[in-house]
Amino acid sequence: MTEGIQHPLTAREPESVIAHEMAPVPSRDVLIASVATMPAGAISAIVGWLQFSLLFGCGEGPLGLVGTLGAMTIASLAATCPSLASAGMGPT
């Protein structure tokens, strides 16, 4: 904690602030959220690649227009699932 925040606090309040900040550490909430979000980032990158391939090479690949649009839709939904799963985490 900085000195600026310590001055207006009473003697017990800094302990409460530190306890509040350290509470997610034992349950590994941040670690789980980071691991769950990484595949979403990779899938989002794939969706970006598909969007550019649709924009600059429409129908030239094995997917074609319909396949590219379908793959973009499915990949977007797949990228959303890990984020939604990690958003509902918390101590129970």
N, C-alpha and C positions, 0 to 999 in steps of 0.2 A: 504494500500500500504506500501511496505517496504521503509526504508530510502534510500536504495541503488538505487531504481528506482526514487525517488523524486529528487535527486541531479541533474541529467541531464535534467530534465523537467523544462519548464518555469512555471510561476505562473498559467496560465490558463490550461495547459495540464493535471494536475491531475484531474481537474473537468471533462474533456473530457473522461479520462480513466474510472473514476467511473461511469459516465453516460452510457458509452458503456457497462460496466459490469452489470449495473442494468436494461438495456433496456428490457431483456426478462421477468423480474419479473412481471410487470403489466399484460402482456398477458398470463401468466401462461404456457408458452411453456414447461418449464422443468417438471411441474406437469403433463401436458397432455401427454408428451412423456413417463414419468415414468409409468403412468397408462396404456397407450397403450402397453408398452413393457412387463409388468408383465405377461399377458396371453401368450405371445410368449415364455417367459422363462418356464412357466409351461408346455406348449405344447412340448418344446424342451426336458424337463425332461421325458415326456411320450415317446417321440421318442427314447431317450436313453434307457429307460426301454424296449421298444419293440425290439431295436437292440440286447440287451443282451438276451432277451427271444428267439429271433431268433437264436442267436449264440449258446446258451446252451440248448434250448428246442425246436428245430425246429419241428413243426408239432404236438406237444403234447397237445396244448391248443385248445380252441374252434375256434381260428382263423386259425391255420395251416400256412403253408408257404406262400400261396398266400394272405391270409387275413392279415398276419403280414406285408408283403411287401407293400400291398395296404394301410394299416393303417399308416405305416411309411411315405409313400409318401404324403398322405393327411394331416397328422399332420405336416409334414415339410412345406407344402404350407400354411397351416393355421397359422403356427408360423411366416411365412414371412409377411403375410398381415398386422398385426398391426404395425410391424416395418416400412413397406413401407408407411403406412398411416401417421405415426408420423414423418417420414423423410420429408414429403412435407409440414409440418406446417411452419408457419411464419407469420409475420404481412403482411397484404395485403393492 
